[in-house]
Amino acid sequence: MSETLRSLAEIDRLIHEPARLMIMSILYVAEEVDFLYLLHETGLSKGNLSAHLSKLEEAGYILIEKTYRGKVPLTLLRIQPEGRAAFERYRSQLKEFMRQLPKE
């Protein structure tokens, strides 16, 4: 296996999954979003989105805060410093991998 392909094997697989990559990309640029915003932006089902959020929360990448707006339940999501650092590493690794690929 070439060094280029080996570097791809070291990429953060938790973030690399497409749905979680969408979630992390949104949270990376936003200070805070609510669950319904993420649901709309990602196009995922409630259950699927919840499952991916749980995995990101378990890894310490995001913070999930359940609160209320008046009497209506509200779930707020924020990227944690560890998640921000992991996403930046992921971006750097992916850029480096793409840079090393041979041109056509």
Phi and psi restraints in degrees (range 20) as a CNS / XPLOR table:
assign (resid 1 and name C) (resid 2 and name N)
       (resid 2 and name CA) (resid 2 and name C) 1.0 -71.7 20.0 2
assign (resid 2 and name N) (resid 2 and name CA)
       (resid 2 and name C) (resid 3 and name N) 1.0 160.9 20.0 2
assign (resid 2 and name C) (resid 3 and name N)
       (resid 3 and name CA) (resid 3 and name C) 1.0 -58.1 20.0 2
assign (resid 3 and name N) (resid 3 and name CA)
       (resid 3 and name C) (resid 4 and name N) 1.0 -37.4 20.0 2
assign (resid 3 and name C) (resid 4 and name N)
       (resid 4 and name CA) (resid 4 and name C) 1.0 -61.8 20.0 2
assign (resid 4 and name N) (resid 4 and name CA)
       (resid 4 and name C) (resid 5 and name N) 1.0 -47.7 20.0 2
assign (resid 4 and name C) (resid 5 and name N)
       (resid 5 and name CA) (resid 5 and name C) 1.0 -67.8 20.0 2
assign (resid 5 and name N) (resid 5 and name CA)
       (resid 5 and name C) (resid 6 and name N) 1.0 -36.4 20.0 2
assign (resid 5 and name C) (resid 6 and name N)
       (resid 6 and name CA) (resid 6 and name C) 1.0 -61.5 20.0 2
assign (resid 6 and name N) (resid 6 and name CA)
       (resid 6 and name C) (resid 7 and name N) 1.0 -37.3 20.0 2
assign (resid 6 and name C) (resid 7 and name N)
       (resid 7 and name CA) (resid 7 and name C) 1.0 -64.9 20.0 2
assign (resid 7 and name N) (resid 7 and name CA)
       (resid 7 and name C) (resid 8 and name N) 1.0 -32.2 20.0 2
assign (resid 7 and name C) (resid 8 and name N)
       (resid 8 and name CA) (resid 8 and name C) 1.0 -68.6 20.0 2
assign (resid 8 and name N) (resid 8 and name CA)
       (resid 8 and name C) (resid 9 and name N) 1.0 -32.0 20.0 2
assign (resid 8 and name C) (resid 9 and name N)
       (resid 9 and name CA) (resid 9 and name C) 1.0 -67.2 20.0 2
assign (resid 9 and name N) (resid 9 and name CA)
       (resid 9 and name C) (resid 10 and name N) 1.0 -19.2 20.0 2
assign (resid 9 and name C) (resid 10 and name N)
       (resid 10 and name CA) (resid 10 and name C) 1.0 -91.1 20.0 2
assign (resid 10 and name N) (resid 10 and name CA)
       (resid 10 and name C) (resid 11 and name N) 1.0 0.4 20.0 2
assign (resid 10 and name C) (resid 11 and name N)
       (resid 11 and name CA) (resid 11 and name C) 1.0 -68.9 20.0 2
assign (resid 11 and name N) (resid 11 and name CA)
       (resid 11 and name C) (resid 12 and name N) 1.0 150.6 20.0 2
assign (resid 11 and name C) (resid 12 and name N)
       (resid 12 and name CA) (resid 12 and name C) 1.0 -67.6 20.0 2
assign (resid 12 and name N) (resid 12 and name CA)
       (resid 12 and name C) (resid 13 and name N) 1.0 105.6 20.0 2
assign (resid 12 and name C) (resid 13 and name N)
       (resid 13 and name CA) (resid 13 and name C) 1.0 -71.0 20.0 2
assign (resid 13 and name N) (resid 13 and name CA)
       (resid 13 and name C) (resid 14 and name N) 1.0 -24.6 20.0 2
assign (resid 13 and name C) (resid 14 and name N)
       (resid 14 and name CA) (resid 14 and name C) 1.0 -63.6 20.0 2
assign (resid 14 and name N) (resid 14 and name CA)
       (resid 14 and name C) (resid 15 and name N) 1.0 -43.2 20.0 2
assign (resid 14 and name C) (resid 15 and name N)
       (resid 15 and name CA) (resid 15 and name C) 1.0 -79.3 20.0 2
assign (resid 15 and name N) (resid 15 and name CA)
       (resid 15 and name C) (resid 16 and name N) 1.0 -33.0 20.0 2
assign (resid 15 and name C) (resid 16 and name N)
       (resid 16 and name CA) (resid 16 and name C) 1.0 -64.9 20.0 2
assign (resid 16 and name N) (resid 16 and name CA)
       (resid 16 and name C) (resid 17 and name N) 1.0 -23.8 20.0 2
assign (resid 16 and name C) (resid 17 and name N)
       (resid 17 and name CA) (resid 17 and name C) 1.0 -60.8 20.0 2
assign (resid 17 and name N) (resid 17 and name CA)
       (resid 17 and name C) (resid 18 and name N) 1.0 129.5 20.0 2
assign (resid 17 and name C) (resid 18 and name N)
       (resid 18 and name CA) (resid 18 and name C) 1.0 -50.8 20.0 2
assign (resid 18 and name N) (resid 18 and name CA)
       (resid 18 and name C) (resid 19 and name N) 1.0 -44.5 20.0 2
assign (resid 18 and name C) (resid 19 and name N)
       (resid 19 and name CA) (resid 19 and name C) 1.0 -65.1 20.0 2
assign (resid 19 and name N) (resid 19 and name CA)
       (resid 19 and name C) (resid 20 and name N) 1.0 -42.6 20.0 2
assign (resid 19 and name C) (resid 20 and name N)
       (resid 20 and name CA) (resid 20 and name C) 1.0 -70.5 20.0 2
assign (resid 20 and name N) (resid 20 and name CA)
       (resid 20 and name C) (resid 21 and name N) 1.0 -31.6 20.0 2
assign (resid 20 and name C) (resid 21 and name N)
       (resid 21 and name CA) (resid 21 and name C) 1.0 -63.6 20.0 2
assign (resid 21 and name N) (resid 21 and name CA)
       (resid 21 and name C) (resid 22 and name N) 1.0 -41.0 20.0 2
assign (resid 21 and name C) (resid 22 and name N)
       (resid 22 and name CA) (resid 22 and name C) 1.0 -61.3 20.0 2
assign (resid 22 and name N) (resid 22 and name CA)
       (resid 22 and name C) (resid 23 and name N) 1.0 -46.9 20.0 2
assign (resid 22 and name C) (resid 23 and name N)
       (resid 23 and name CA) (resid 23 and name C) 1.0 -61.1 20.0 2
assign (resid 23 and name N) (resid 23 and name CA)
       (resid 23 and name C) (resid 24 and name N) 1.0 -49.1 20.0 2
assign (resid 23 and name C) (resid 24 and name N)
       (resid 24 and name CA) (resid 24 and name C) 1.0 -64.9 20.0 2
assign (resid 24 and name N) (resid 24 and name CA)
       (resid 24 and name C) (resid 25 and name N) 1.0 -36.4 20.0 2
assign (resid 24 and name C) (resid 25 and name N)
       (resid 25 and name CA) (resid 25 and name C) 1.0 -63.1 20.0 2
assign (resid 25 and name N) (resid 25 and name CA)
       (resid 25 and name C) (resid 26 and name N) 1.0 -41.6 20.0 2
assign (resid 25 and name C) (resid 26 and name N)
       (resid 26 and name CA) (resid 26 and name C) 1.0 -67.3 20.0 2
assign (resid 26 and name N) (resid 26 and name CA)
       (resid 26 and name C) (resid 27 and name N) 1.0 -47.4 20.0 2
assign (resid 26 and name C) (resid 27 and name N)
       (resid 27 and name CA) (resid 27 and name C) 1.0 -68.6 20.0 2
assign (resid 27 and name N) (resid 27 and name CA)
       (resid 27 and name C) (resid 28 and name N) 1.0 -27.1 20.0 2
assign (resid 27 and name C) (resid 28 and name N)
       (resid 28 and name CA) (resid 28 and name C) 1.0 -63.3 20.0 2
assign (resid 28 and name N) (resid 28 and name CA)
       (resid 28 and name C) (resid 29 and name N) 1.0 -36.6 20.0 2
assign (resid 28 and name C) (resid 29 and name N)
       (resid 29 and name CA) (resid 29 and name C) 1.0 -97.9 20.0 2
assign (resid 29 and name N) (resid 29 and name CA)
       (resid 29 and name C) (resid 30 and name N) 1.0 -12.7 20.0 2
assign (resid 29 and name C) (resid 30 and name N)
       (resid 30 and name CA) (resid 30 and name C) 1.0 -107.7 20.0 2
assign (resid 30 and name N) (resid 30 and name CA)
       (resid 30 and name C) (resid 31 and name N) 1.0 141.9 20.0 2
assign (resid 30 and name C) (resid 31 and name N)
       (resid 31 and name CA) (resid 31 and name C) 1.0 -66.2 20.0 2
assign (resid 31 and name N) (resid 31 and name CA)
       (resid 31 and name C) (resid 32 and name N) 1.0 -42.3 20.0 2
assign (resid 31 and name C) (resid 32 and name N)
       (resid 32 and name CA) (resid 32 and name C) 1.0 -161.6 20.0 2
assign (resid 32 and name N) (resid 32 and name CA)
       (resid 32 and name C) (resid 33 and name N) 1.0 141.2 20.0 2
assign (resid 32 and name C) (resid 33 and name N)
       (resid 33 and name CA) (resid 33 and name C) 1.0 -134.5 20.0 2
assign (resid 33 and name N) (resid 33 and name CA)
       (resid 33 and name C) (resid 34 and name N) 1.0 161.0 20.0 2
assign (resid 33 and name C) (resid 34 and name N)
       (resid 34 and name CA) (resid 34 and name C) 1.0 -101.3 20.0 2
assign (resid 34 and name N) (resid 34 and name CA)
       (resid 34 and name C) (resid 35 and name N) 1.0 164.9 20.0 2
assign (resid 34 and name C) (resid 35 and name N)
       (resid 35 and name CA) (resid 35 and name C) 1.0 -56.7 20.0 2
assign (resid 35 and name N) (resid 35 and name CA)
       (resid 35 and name C) (resid 36 and name N) 1.0 -43.6 20.0 2
assign (resid 35 and name C) (resid 36 and name N)
       (resid 36 and name CA) (resid 36 and name C) 1.0 -64.8 20.0 2
assign (resid 36 and name N) (resid 36 and name CA)
       (resid 36 and name C) (resid 37 and name N) 1.0 -35.3 20.0 2
assign (resid 36 and name C) (resid 37 and name N)
       (resid 37 and name CA) (resid 37 and name C) 1.0 -62.6 20.0 2
assign (resid 37 and name N) (resid 37 and name CA)
       (resid 37 and name C) (resid 38 and name N) 1.0 -48.6 20.0 2
assign (resid 37 and name C) (resid 38 and name N)
       (resid 38 and name CA) (resid 38 and name C) 1.0 -61.9 20.0 2
assign (resid 38 and name N) (resid 38 and name CA)
       (resid 38 and name C) (resid 39 and name N) 1.0 -40.0 20.0 2
assign (resid 38 and name C) (resid 39 and name N)
       (resid 39 and name CA) (resid 39 and name C) 1.0 -58.1 20.0 2
assign (resid 39 and name N) (resid 39 and name CA)
       (resid 39 and name C) (resid 40 and name N) 1.0 -46.2 20.0 2
assign (resid 39 and name C) (resid 40 and name N)
       (resid 40 and name CA) (resid 40 and name C) 1.0 -67.8 20.0 2
assign (resid 40 and name N) (resid 40 and name CA)
       (resid 40 and name C) (resid 41 and name N) 1.0 -46.2 20.0 2
assign (resid 40 and name C) (resid 41 and name N)
       (resid 41 and name CA) (resid 41 and name C) 1.0 -68.8 20.0 2
assign (resid 41 and name N) (resid 41 and name CA)
       (resid 41 and name C) (resid 42 and name N) 1.0 -36.4 20.0 2
assign (resid 41 and name C) (resid 42 and name N)
       (resid 42 and name CA) (resid 42 and name C) 1.0 -86.8 20.0 2
assign (resid 42 and name N) (resid 42 and name CA)
       (resid 42 and name C) (resid 43 and name N) 1.0 -26.2 20.0 2
assign (resid 42 and name C) (resid 43 and name N)
       (resid 43 and name CA) (resid 43 and name C) 1.0 75.3 20.0 2
assign (resid 43 and name N) (resid 43 and name CA)
       (resid 43 and name C) (resid 44 and name N) 1.0 11.2 20.0 2
assign (resid 43 and name C) (resid 44 and name N)
       (resid 44 and name CA) (resid 44 and name C) 1.0 -80.2 20.0 2
assign (resid 44 and name N) (resid 44 and name CA)
       (resid 44 and name C) (resid 45 and name N) 1.0 161.4 20.0 2
assign (resid 44 and name C) (resid 45 and name N)
       (resid 45 and name CA) (resid 45 and name C) 1.0 -76.4 20.0 2
assign (resid 45 and name N) (resid 45 and name CA)
       (resid 45 and name C) (resid 46 and name N) 1.0 162.9 20.0 2
assign (resid 45 and name C) (resid 46 and name N)
       (resid 46 and name CA) (resid 46 and name C) 1.0 -58.2 20.0 2
assign (resid 46 and name N) (resid 46 and name CA)
       (resid 46 and name C) (resid 47 and name N) 1.0 -45.6 20.0 2
assign (resid 46 and name C) (resid 47 and name N)
       (resid 47 and name CA) (resid 47 and name C) 1.0 -64.8 20.0 2
assign (resid 47 and name N) (resid 47 and name CA)
       (resid 47 and name C) (resid 48 and name N) 1.0 -42.6 20.0 2
assign (resid 47 and name C) (resid 48 and name N)
       (resid 48 and name CA) (resid 48 and name C) 1.0 -65.3 20.0 2
assign (resid 48 and name N) (resid 48 and name CA)
       (resid 48 and name C) (resid 49 and name N) 1.0 -46.1 20.0 2
assign (resid 48 and name C) (resid 49 and name N)
       (resid 49 and name CA) (resid 49 and name C) 1.0 -61.1 20.0 2
assign (resid 49 and name N) (resid 49 and name CA)
       (resid 49 and name C) (resid 50 and name N) 1.0 -44.6 20.0 2
assign (resid 49 and name C) (resid 50 and name N)
       (resid 50 and name CA) (resid 50 and name C) 1.0 -58.9 20.0 2
assign (resid 50 and name N) (resid 50 and name CA)
       (resid 50 and name C) (resid 51 and name N) 1.0 -42.4 20.0 2
assign (resid 50 and name C) (resid 51 and name N)
       (resid 51 and name CA) (resid 51 and name C) 1.0 -63.5 20.0 2
assign (resid 51 and name N) (resid 51 and name CA)
       (resid 51 and name C) (resid 52 and name N) 1.0 -43.8 20.0 2
assign (resid 51 and name C) (resid 52 and name N)
       (resid 52 and name CA) (resid 52 and name C) 1.0 -67.8 20.0 2
assign (resid 52 and name N) (resid 52 and name CA)
       (resid 52 and name C) (resid 53 and name N) 1.0 -39.6 20.0 2
assign (resid 52 and name C) (resid 53 and name N)
       (resid 53 and name CA) (resid 53 and name C) 1.0 -63.0 20.0 2
assign (resid 53 and name N) (resid 53 and name CA)
       (resid 53 and name C) (resid 54 and name N) 1.0 -39.1 20.0 2
assign (resid 53 and name C) (resid 54 and name N)
       (resid 54 and name CA) (resid 54 and name C) 1.0 -61.4 20.0 2
assign (resid 54 and name N) (resid 54 and name CA)
       (resid 54 and name C) (resid 55 and name N) 1.0 -42.3 20.0 2
assign (resid 54 and name C) (resid 55 and name N)
       (resid 55 and name CA) (resid 55 and name C) 1.0 -64.2 20.0 2
assign (resid 55 and name N) (resid 55 and name CA)
       (resid 55 and name C) (resid 56 and name N) 1.0 -41.8 20.0 2
assign (resid 55 and name C) (resid 56 and name N)
       (resid 56 and name CA) (resid 56 and name C) 1.0 -67.4 20.0 2
assign (resid 56 and name N) (resid 56 and name CA)
       (resid 56 and name C) (resid 57 and name N) 1.0 -36.5 20.0 2
assign (resid 56 and name C) (resid 57 and name N)
       (resid 57 and name CA) (resid 57 and name C) 1.0 -68.2 20.0 2
assign (resid 57 and name N) (resid 57 and name CA)
       (resid 57 and name C) (resid 58 and name N) 1.0 -43.0 20.0 2
assign (resid 57 and name C) (resid 58 and name N)
       (resid 58 and name CA) (resid 58 and name C) 1.0 -59.0 20.0 2
assign (resid 58 and name N) (resid 58 and name CA)
       (resid 58 and name C) (resid 59 and name N) 1.0 -34.6 20.0 2
assign (resid 58 and name C) (resid 59 and name N)
       (resid 59 and name CA) (resid 59 and name C) 1.0 -78.0 20.0 2
assign (resid 59 and name N) (resid 59 and name CA)
       (resid 59 and name C) (resid 60 and name N) 1.0 -9.5 20.0 2
assign (resid 59 and name C) (resid 60 and name N)
       (resid 60 and name CA) (resid 60 and name C) 1.0 82.6 20.0 2
assign (resid 60 and name N) (resid 60 and name CA)
       (resid 60 and name C) (resid 61 and name N) 1.0 14.0 20.0 2
assign (resid 60 and name C) (resid 61 and name N)
       (resid 61 and name CA) (resid 61 and name C) 1.0 -81.5 20.0 2
assign (resid 61 and name N) (resid 61 and name CA)
       (resid 61 and name C) (resid 62 and name N) 1.0 -30.9 20.0 2
assign (resid 61 and name C) (resid 62 and name N)
       (resid 62 and name CA) (resid 62 and name C) 1.0 -133.2 20.0 2
assign (resid 62 and name N) (resid 62 and name CA)
       (resid 62 and name C) (resid 63 and name N) 1.0 161.9 20.0 2
assign (resid 62 and name C) (resid 63 and name N)
       (resid 63 and name CA) (resid 63 and name C) 1.0 -115.1 20.0 2
assign (resid 63 and name N) (resid 63 and name CA)
       (resid 63 and name C) (resid 64 and name N) 1.0 129.5 20.0 2
assign (resid 63 and name C) (resid 64 and name N)
       (resid 64 and name CA) (resid 64 and name C) 1.0 -111.6 20.0 2
assign (resid 64 and name N) (resid 64 and name CA)
       (resid 64 and name C) (resid 65 and name N) 1.0 121.7 20.0 2
assign (resid 64 and name C) (resid 65 and name N)
       (resid 65 and name CA) (resid 65 and name C) 1.0 -118.1 20.0 2
assign (resid 65 and name N) (resid 65 and name CA)
       (resid 65 and name C) (resid 66 and name N) 1.0 120.7 20.0 2
assign (resid 65 and name C) (resid 66 and name N)
       (resid 66 and name CA) (resid 66 and name C) 1.0 -98.7 20.0 2
assign (resid 66 and name N) (resid 66 and name CA)
       (resid 66 and name C) (resid 67 and name N) 1.0 124.1 20.0 2
assign (resid 66 and name C) (resid 67 and name N)
       (resid 67 and name CA) (resid 67 and name C) 1.0 -144.8 20.0 2
assign (resid 67 and name N) (resid 67 and name CA)
       (resid 67 and name C) (resid 68 and name N) 1.0 -163.7 20.0 2
assign (resid 67 and name C) (resid 68 and name N)
       (resid 68 and name CA) (resid 68 and name C) 1.0 -134.3 20.0 2
assign (resid 68 and name N) (resid 68 and name CA)
       (resid 68 and name C) (resid 69 and name N) 1.0 146.2 20.0 2
assign (resid 68 and name C) (resid 69 and name N)
       (resid 69 and name CA) (resid 69 and name C) 1.0 -111.9 20.0 2
assign (resid 69 and name N) (resid 69 and name CA)
       (resid 69 and name C) (resid 70 and name N) 1.0 99.9 20.0 2
assign (resid 69 and name C) (resid 70 and name N)
       (resid 70 and name CA) (resid 70 and name C) 1.0 69.3 20.0 2
assign (resid 70 and name N) (resid 70 and name CA)
       (resid 70 and name C) (resid 71 and name N) 1.0 -119.9 20.0 2
assign (resid 70 and name C) (resid 71 and name N)
       (resid 71 and name CA) (resid 71 and name C) 1.0 -104.7 20.0 2
assign (resid 71 and name N) (resid 71 and name CA)
       (resid 71 and name C) (resid 72 and name N) 1.0 3.9 20.0 2
assign (resid 71 and name C) (resid 72 and name N)
       (resid 72 and name CA) (resid 72 and name C) 1.0 -94.6 20.0 2
assign (resid 72 and name N) (resid 72 and name CA)
       (resid 72 and name C) (resid 73 and name N) 1.0 127.4 20.0 2
assign (resid 72 and name C) (resid 73 and name N)
       (resid 73 and name CA) (resid 73 and name C) 1.0 -60.0 20.0 2
assign (resid 73 and name N) (resid 73 and name CA)
       (resid 73 and name C) (resid 74 and name N) 1.0 143.2 20.0 2
assign (resid 73 and name C) (resid 74 and name N)
       (resid 74 and name CA) (resid 74 and name C) 1.0 -140.7 20.0 2
assign (resid 74 and name N) (resid 74 and name CA)
       (resid 74 and name C) (resid 75 and name N) 1.0 126.8 20.0 2
assign (resid 74 and name C) (resid 75 and name N)
       (resid 75 and name CA) (resid 75 and name C) 1.0 -109.5 20.0 2
assign (resid 75 and name N) (resid 75 and name CA)
       (resid 75 and name C) (resid 76 and name N) 1.0 118.0 20.0 2
assign (resid 75 and name C) (resid 76 and name N)
       (resid 76 and name CA) (resid 76 and name C) 1.0 -106.3 20.0 2
assign (resid 76 and name N) (resid 76 and name CA)
       (resid 76 and name C) (resid 77 and name N) 1.0 143.8 20.0 2
assign (resid 76 and name C) (resid 77 and name N)
       (resid 77 and name CA) (resid 77 and name C) 1.0 -129.1 20.0 2
assign (resid 77 and name N) (resid 77 and name CA)
       (resid 77 and name C) (resid 78 and name N) 1.0 137.8 20.0 2
assign (resid 77 and name C) (resid 78 and name N)
       (resid 78 and name CA) (resid 78 and name C) 1.0 -139.2 20.0 2
assign (resid 78 and name N) (resid 78 and name CA)
       (resid 78 and name C) (resid 79 and name N) 1.0 146.7 20.0 2
assign (resid 78 and name C) (resid 79 and name N)
       (resid 79 and name CA) (resid 79 and name C) 1.0 -78.8 20.0 2
assign (resid 79 and name N) (resid 79 and name CA)
       (resid 79 and name C) (resid 80 and name N) 1.0 139.4 20.0 2
assign (resid 79 and name C) (resid 80 and name N)
       (resid 80 and name CA) (resid 80 and name C) 1.0 -91.0 20.0 2
assign (resid 80 and name N) (resid 80 and name CA)
       (resid 80 and name C) (resid 81 and name N) 1.0 160.5 20.0 2
assign (resid 80 and name C) (resid 81 and name N)
       (resid 81 and name CA) (resid 81 and name C) 1.0 -53.9 20.0 2
assign (resid 81 and name N) (resid 81 and name CA)
       (resid 81 and name C) (resid 82 and name N) 1.0 -39.6 20.0 2
assign (resid 81 and name C) (resid 82 and name N)
       (resid 82 and name CA) (resid 82 and name C) 1.0 -64.2 20.0 2
assign (resid 82 and name N) (resid 82 and name CA)
       (resid 82 and name C) (resid 83 and name N) 1.0 -38.5 20.0 2
assign (resid 82 and name C) (resid 83 and name N)
       (resid 83 and name CA) (resid 83 and name C) 1.0 -68.4 20.0 2
assign (resid 83 and name N) (resid 83 and name CA)
       (resid 83 and name C) (resid 84 and name N) 1.0 -39.6 20.0 2
assign (resid 83 and name C) (resid 84 and name N)
       (resid 84 and name CA) (resid 84 and name C) 1.0 -62.3 20.0 2
assign (resid 84 and name N) (resid 84 and name CA)
       (resid 84 and name C) (resid 85 and name N) 1.0 -44.8 20.0 2
assign (resid 84 and name C) (resid 85 and name N)
       (resid 85 and name CA) (resid 85 and name C) 1.0 -64.8 20.0 2
assign (resid 85 and name N) (resid 85 and name CA)
       (resid 85 and name C) (resid 86 and name N) 1.0 -41.9 20.0 2
assign (resid 85 and name C) (resid 86 and name N)
       (resid 86 and name CA) (resid 86 and name C) 1.0 -63.9 20.0 2
assign (resid 86 and name N) (resid 86 and name CA)
       (resid 86 and name C) (resid 87 and name N) 1.0 -40.2 20.0 2
assign (resid 86 and name C) (resid 87 and name N)
       (resid 87 and name CA) (resid 87 and name C) 1.0 -67.4 20.0 2
assign (resid 87 and name N) (resid 87 and name CA)
       (resid 87 and name C) (resid 88 and name N) 1.0 -40.0 20.0 2
assign (resid 87 and name C) (resid 88 and name N)
       (resid 88 and name CA) (resid 88 and name C) 1.0 -65.0 20.0 2
assign (resid 88 and name N) (resid 88 and name CA)
       (resid 88 and name C) (resid 89 and name N) 1.0 -40.1 20.0 2
assign (resid 88 and name C) (resid 89 and name N)
       (resid 89 and name CA) (resid 89 and name C) 1.0 -62.4 20.0 2
assign (resid 89 and name N) (resid 89 and name CA)
       (resid 89 and name C) (resid 90 and name N) 1.0 -44.3 20.0 2
assign (resid 89 and name C) (resid 90 and name N)
       (resid 90 and name CA) (resid 90 and name C) 1.0 -58.3 20.0 2
assign (resid 90 and name N) (resid 90 and name CA)
       (resid 90 and name C) (resid 91 and name N) 1.0 -47.6 20.0 2
assign (resid 90 and name C) (resid 91 and name N)
       (resid 91 and name CA) (resid 91 and name C) 1.0 -60.1 20.0 2
assign (resid 91 and name N) (resid 91 and name CA)
       (resid 91 and name C) (resid 92 and name N) 1.0 -44.9 20.0 2
assign (resid 91 and name C) (resid 92 and name N)
       (resid 92 and name CA) (resid 92 and name C) 1.0 -62.8 20.0 2
assign (resid 92 and name N) (resid 92 and name CA)
       (resid 92 and name C) (resid 93 and name N) 1.0 -44.7 20.0 2
assign (resid 92 and name C) (resid 93 and name N)
       (resid 93 and name CA) (resid 93 and name C) 1.0 -63.2 20.0 2
assign (resid 93 and name N) (resid 93 and name CA)
       (resid 93 and name C) (resid 94 and name N) 1.0 -42.0 20.0 2
assign (resid 93 and name C) (resid 94 and name N)
       (resid 94 and name CA) (resid 94 and name C) 1.0 -67.3 20.0 2
assign (resid 94 and name N) (resid 94 and name CA)
       (resid 94 and name C) (resid 95 and name N) 1.0 -42.0 20.0 2
assign (resid 94 and name C) (resid 95 and name N)
       (resid 95 and name CA) (resid 95 and name C) 1.0 -60.6 20.0 2
assign (resid 95 and name N) (resid 95 and name CA)
       (resid 95 and name C) (resid 96 and name N) 1.0 -44.0 20.0 2
assign (resid 95 and name C) (resid 96 and name N)
       (resid 96 and name CA) (resid 96 and name C) 1.0 -64.5 20.0 2
assign (resid 96 and name N) (resid 96 and name CA)
       (resid 96 and name C) (resid 97 and name N) 1.0 -41.6 20.0 2
assign (resid 96 and name C) (resid 97 and name N)
       (resid 97 and name CA) (resid 97 and name C) 1.0 -60.1 20.0 2
assign (resid 97 and name N) (resid 97 and name CA)
       (resid 97 and name C) (resid 98 and name N) 1.0 -47.4 20.0 2
assign (resid 97 and name C) (resid 98 and name N)
       (resid 98 and name CA) (resid 98 and name C) 1.0 -63.7 20.0 2
assign (resid 98 and name N) (resid 98 and name CA)
       (resid 98 and name C) (resid 99 and name N) 1.0 -37.4 20.0 2
assign (resid 98 and name C) (resid 99 and name N)
       (resid 99 and name CA) (resid 99 and name C) 1.0 -64.4 20.0 2
assign (resid 99 and name N) (resid 99 and name CA)
       (resid 99 and name C) (resid 100 and name N) 1.0 -34.2 20.0 2
assign (resid 99 and name C) (resid 100 and name N)
       (resid 100 and name CA) (resid 100 and name C) 1.0 -81.7 20.0 2
assign (resid 100 and name N) (resid 100 and name CA)
       (resid 100 and name C) (resid 101 and name N) 1.0 -14.3 20.0 2
assign (resid 100 and name C) (resid 101 and name N)
       (resid 101 and name CA) (resid 101 and name C) 1.0 -64.1 20.0 2
assign (resid 101 and name N) (resid 101 and name CA)
       (resid 101 and name C) (resid 102 and name N) 1.0 141.0 20.0 2
assign (resid 101 and name C) (resid 102 and name N)
       (resid 102 and name CA) (resid 102 and name C) 1.0 -66.6 20.0 2
assign (resid 102 and name N) (resid 102 and name CA)
       (resid 102 and name C) (resid 103 and name N) 1.0 145.0 20.0 2
assign (resid 102 and name C) (resid 103 and name N)
       (resid 103 and name CA) (resid 103 and name C) 1.0 -71.4 20.0 2
assign (resid 103 and name N) (resid 103 and name CA)
       (resid 103 and name C) (resid 104 and name N) 1.0 159.9 20.0 2
